[in-house]
Structure formats: C-alpha cells, structure tokens
Amino acid sequence: MASLESRLSEVVGDRTTKVLDDAFGIKTVGDLMRHYPRRYMVRGELTDIAQLQEGDEVTILAEVFSSANRPMRGRKTSILEVIVTDGSQKLSLTFFNQAWREKELKVGTQGLFAGKVGIFNGKRQLSHPDYQLIADGADVDDATKSFAGKYLPVYPATSKMPSWKISQCVEMAISSLDEVIDFLPDEIRVAHNYPTLQQALVQLHNPADLEHADTARERLTFDEAFLLQLMLVMRRNELKKLNTISRKTIRGGLLEAFDASLPFVLTGGQMAVIKEIESDLAQPHPMHRLLQGEVGSGKTVIALRAMLAVVDSGGQAALLAPTEVLAAQHLRTFEKLLGALAEGGTLGGADKATRITLVTGSQSGAARKEALSLAANGDAGIIIGTHALLGEKVEFKDLGLIVVDEQHRFGVEQRDALKVKAQKPPHLLVMTATPIPRTVAMTVFGDLDVSTLRELPLGRQPITTHIIPVLEKPAFLARAWERICEEVTAGHQAYVVAPRIEAGSDAGSDIDFLFGEDSPDIASVSELAPQLAQGALKGLRVAELHGRQSSEIKDATMRAFAAGEIDVLVSTTVIEVGVDVANATVMVIMDADRFGVSQLHQLRGRVGRGSSSGLCLLVSRAPIETAARIRLDAVASTLDGFELSRIDLEQRREGDVLGASQSGTQSHLRLLRVLRDEALIETARSDAEAVIATSSDLTSYPALSAEVARVARNAAVDFLDKG
C-alpha cells in the first residue's frame, strides 16, 4: 500500500513517473492526487453508430468485427485499428502504440465504447476510446448502467501524457492508497459538512455525480485557503513576539515642528491612519502594516510623519522605491515639505532638523560615497533609495523603520534583505496605490495589519477620462493634440505616455507588455517626441523621459518639468507612481489597450493634482466590444480604484495576483481563486485564528502541524529554486 508521500514510481513505474515529473513536476502519489481534473466528460446514453456526428461525445454498444495492428510509415510507432459494429453500421477505433490491446479486443467480443467522434479520411472514428468489455454470459443491461453515465475526468495533459493515461495512473494510485490521515481538525470538517481528505481526493477524481465532485472540490479548495491563512496567522503571531525599540511620539520634536509647518489640513482618513501607525510604533514589537489608498490620497505625508517620529527617537528610516524616478521624486517631495527641517547640520537648517540622502544604482561614485557615509554615521535620518539600498555596502547606524513604496513590486525576500541591516527588528510600513480587495489583502498580505485611505485630500480635482478610438474616429487624435495646446496656452502642462522606448520589434520598454503581442506599430517615446515637437505640438517645449536615460538626465528632466520649464513630457510608465506636478492637467496615453486597468488608473492620477481639473485621453486601435476596449470603457467609466482593481485582478492569472509576496507559498494553491472564493477565504481565516487561539504552536493538532511543515518545506524549496 502507498501513502501520499510515497514515490509515484512505486505505483506506476519509473518511465511513467519520469514523463509526469518532466511535464508537471509530479514525483509522489500525493502530487498525482493533487493533479486535479479541469472538467468532466459524461458518458451518454447508448447511441446508434448511424446517428454519430463529428464532435459528439458518445457511448455505443458494439461487437468487435476486426482488428489489425500496423506500423506507421516512416515512424517507430504503430497504430491498432479496431472495427466494431452494432449490426447495421461499422465504426473505427484507433489506438497508437498499444498493440497489446489486440489481445483484449478479439473478434466477436462485445463491449461498450465511449469517446469523441472524429473524422479521418472521410470515415468516422473514436481515437483512444474508453471501453468496458462484456464477458460471455454477463448481463448487458447491468454493464450498460455501470458504464454509461459515468463521469470521466479531463486532466491538464500533454502529447506525451494524455488525459486518459493520467486517468489510468490516478486509478492505480487510488487502488494502492492506504488510509490517508486527515489534517483538518474534525470540528472544522464536521461544521462545514466536508468529506474526509481521502474521500475528497477519491471523489474529485472518480465522482459518482457532479454534486460529489463539487463537494470534494470545495473541501480541497478550503484546505488550500485554510493552510495559507494558518501560516499567515502564525507568521503574524511570531512577528508580535519579536522585541524592538519602541518609537513613541515625542513632544517638541521634529515631527511636531513638521506638523506646525504643514500648509494644508490632514483629512479625517489620514488622521485615523496616523493614530494606528503611532500606536504601532509605540509598541515593543515591530509594526507590520500595509497602507493602501487611492491615487493621490495622501499616503506620502503619512509615511513621512512615521519616519520623522522614528528620527525623533534617535533612529533612522529607509524608504525603498521601485524606480529611480520615483526615488528622486520622493526626495524632492520630502525636501519641499520639510524645508529647513531637512537641512540638519547645514547653515540655515532648523534646530531640530535632520538630513535626507538618496542611494541609487546609477549615481556617481562621489555621490554614492557621500550618501553611504551619511547613512552609516547616522547624520541622515531619512535614506531614500531603490534596490541599491539592499547592497552589502549599505549600512545604517540605527535603522528603526522601513517604508516600502509600491509594495507589489517587491517580494518578502527583498523586505527581509533590508531588515537584516537593522540592529533590532525594524518597524515596517508598506504602501500601495493599487487598491486591493479585502480577500486579496488577506491572502497576499495576511501577515500585515491593513490601513485604507479612501477619501482624497480637500481641493483635489476630478479627472475626466475619454477613449479616442483611432479606427472609428481618426480625427479625434488630432483633437487630442489640440487639447494639449489649449492647456499649455492656459498655463498648464501635459504628459504623453507611450508603451515603448524605441521603435522596432526588439525595442525596449519600461514595462512588460500586459496584453497582446509586440508590434512595430506601437508608439515609442523616441519616435513620438520629435514627431510631436515638429508637428502637432510645434512651438511647445517637448522633452523625453524613460528608463534607459541616466539618473542625472531623468532627475534634471523631472526637475525642469516640475519647475514649468517643459510643457509636454513624452514618457514611458516611469511616471506611473509618485510623480507629483500640480500644474499638469492633461494626459494622452498612446496604445492604452497595452496596459492593465490599475496601471491606467495610476497613470491618470498624475494629472488633476492641483487646483485645475484633469483630463485623460486613452488612445486605442482596439475594435469595439473586444476585451481591450471593455477594459478601457471600465477605466473611463469610474474613478473608483477599488472597483477597477477588482476588474484588473479578474483578468489576471492567479500567480499574477499573488505575485512574489508569498515567496513560493502560492505553489500549493491549485484550486483557490482569491476573488471567486472570497467567502471561503474569510471562513478559512476565522477558522485559522480559532485554531491558533487554541494551540498557537499546533501541538494540539499534530496532523495539521505536520501538513503545515510540509507546505512550508515545499515553499522553501520553491524559494531556493527561484534563485
């Protein structure tokens, strides 16, 4: 007998196991049992051969009329052709490389044959049909009832390992399977009326009916959600046990001076989140909080306040940004907001001032050396940087807080690489301007407390979005350039976004194309900028911005744009997040159907950030009623980022939704869908918390503890394999 941990080769042999391993990574009996069917074919009622139509899934009662095995011309393969008859018509059955079946399918043998009708050389045939032979003297009616109407699983398959062969392997595994220990606590299983683990595995592969299959699938889907939530709750509890330096808010310090200098009033939502963060920072264990909010909802000010609170306590804060443009933008924003409070140790600096420094990969050697020195000796209270902050040479005197901007672009391993640079576990604040539905947050960021900003700061202007359908209304594009000219004439500025840096099929991009294949017709910055400067936007000050430029050029361009010295910035998506130029009022996004819904929402959030309303024009050659146009219609119809995030996530693969945040733990998620299974995930979270409340280390649940260890072990292997 075999267990789920048994090597599959012990059941199906080495050769078959190698094919399954190469195709699907299946090595054990448990791996095979968790290779779930995509759907089921139902063997129908008996059908006369004369009534067969191409494409029909049929079951026939027939007698073997003849059989012949012959080699295929020019190949080392053979084909067995069996002719069957129901007494009035004949039908061909074909089997490749299965000459052994000729001994079973002898002339005169009666049987039931099921499969999909195909046409070859003008003749109807069943290729690799399922069949059940009827022994001499057996009751034909009984055999028919047991064979016809059976649900046949259809598996993810390959040419070398077709579905029917996988089904055979599964049947062999089930027949050899010893009693399976169920890790799900009995009280949870009974409360939800679920079958045992063994029943669920068997019923999903070999269901009596679709109701049993659905129940089995729900049980196994719940298992995935429950194990993931259990691991996240345990991780969260372990984080709470860590000791760190409490960073209580200090009266009369830098933070208080900053609050007094703010030229605007914080919203109620901002104040509520500030209280949550201040409470977290005051604890003797590290904060682990996710701050999500709409584009322009004021997350940056909240993050800066948290950083200043840590500086007041004698510590340092590091902000990790995904791009150099965003890192430089944060530096400019912080310097502008702090003024003299950011000039510590210099002439003109305030008494309670600190220093801010920037660390990026492309800065000059002298600038980098100075930045590293300021971080290491503690003169810089705030250090802003890209992935360069993770380098071995970057040291801190007392790193007390890590702020990760645009969290979805970083994984757990990158967060942890920065954490180890602190003397004691640092506080952590991760931010995203991509709103996340509750169950996605529970699944992807389940080890973090979540704060949400929904309201926009007072004075933020609405953004109007329109689609420019180039195919149907080519003249509308010319009007788009006229609108830019009108806005510039009124004293405003504009963005033009292109998905590509340079022309040509091998041209680079600052993003991976999300939809469709690359095309030489896609707009590029290098072509579009001079065309506009010499044509539709002639007379305006047009500049380029993209990821291949040096940090000096990018920074100089953004500073010039922010200062009003550039009218139109033709850019890739490097301006997607964080870029804040209040005077920019219009954005034209070329080939907008190449971007995701949330990305378009992020991009348009760059306009309407001042006292004037914003306009976003989505240029597309996608035909009406295509998926691409439906996405654009959704963006144009609402400014609700949370609604758009659901639409965006529904269009992504589950791996894209989960991202790298789990560092491999998503590898055991075969059935779970974070949007579809919202109710199941919430139930699983509640059950996981109840289990941990009863036994925080799972000693009261040995089978469950072993399963969690198995999943965690496999996740660790996946993480190591990623490199």
Number of C-alpha atoms within 10 A of each C-alpha: 12 20 17 19 11 16 19 26 15 15 22 16 12 13 10 17 23 16 16 22 16 10 15 16 14 20 19 22 28 19 19 21 21 19 18 18 20 9 13 18 14 19 20 18 15 17 15 17 21 11 7 19 14 12 11 12 18 23 27 25 24 24 23 21 20 16 19 12 19 13 13 12 8 6 7 8 12 16 16 21 20 23 20 27 20 18 11 8 12 18 21 22 20 19 18 16 16 14 16 10 14 17 9 10 20 15 16 13 16 22 20 21 24 24 23 18 20 18 14 9 6 7 10 18 24 23 18 18 19 15 15 17 18 18 12 9 6 10 10 16 9 10 16 19 11 10 20 21 17 17 20 19 20 18 20 15 16 13 7 11 16 13 18 17 15 22 18 12 22 22 16 14 25 20 13 15 19 13 12 14 13 15 19 21 15 12 9 14 16 12 8 12 11 19 18 20 20 17 15 22 23 20 21 26 26 21 20 13 14 14 11 17 22 15 17 25 21 20 23 24 19 22 20 21 26 23 24 28 26 24 20 23 21 19 15 16 14 12 17 15 12 13 14 18 20 20 25 17 19 13 10 10 17 25 25 17 17 18 14 9 13 12 8 9 11 16 15 12 17 23 13 13 18 19 11 15 21 17 15 21 27 16 17 16 20 25 26 22 21 23 24 23 23 23 26 22 21 19 21 16 17 16 22 22 19 25 25 25 26 29 26 24 17 15 23 28 29 26 24 28 27 19 20 26 24 25 24 25 22 23 20 17 18 19 16 12 17 22 16 19 24 24 20 19 15 12 8 12 16 18 14 19 26 25 21 23 22 27 25 21 15 12 16 11 10 8 14 18 14 14 22 21 17 22 27 17 13 22 19 29 30 28 26 26 24 22 17 18 24 19 11 10 11 18 20 25 19 22 30 31 29 26 24 25 28 20 24 19 15 19 14 12 14 15 19 11 13 21 20 13 20 18 14 17 20 29 27 23 24 24 23 21 25 22 23 22 16 15 21 19 19 22 22 23 22 22 22 22 17 20 19 20 22 18 15 17 18 11 11 17 17 15 21 17 23 16 19 24 19 16 12 12 10 12 12 15 19 10 13 20 17 14 18 26 22 13 18 20 12 9 13 19 28 29 26 24 27 28 25 29 25 20 18 15 13 10 13 16 19 16 14 12 15 12 11 9 8 16 12 13 10 16 20 25 25 18 14 20 22 16 13 18 16 12 11 16 19 13 12 17 16 22 21 22 24 23 20 12 11 13 18 12 14 20 20 12 18 26 17 14 22 19 11 17 15 19 27 28 24 25 27 25 23 21 23 19 25 25 21 22 21 17 23 29 28 28 29 28 28 25 22 26 25 22 22 24 24 21 19 23 26 21 23 28 26 27 28 27 23 16 12 18 16 24 23 28 22 25 21 21 18 20 14 13 10 9 13 21 19 15 21 23 18 15 26 19 12 14 19 14 22 18 16 25 19 17 17 17 21 15 14 12 11 18 12 10 20 22 17 19 21 20 18 21 22 22 14 17 17 14 18 22 21 24 17 11 16 18 12 20 26 18 15 22 24 14 17 23 18 13 19 17 11 13 12 15 13 17 11 14 15 13 16 19 14 13 15 18 13 12 20 18 13 16 19 15 12 16 17 11 9 9 5
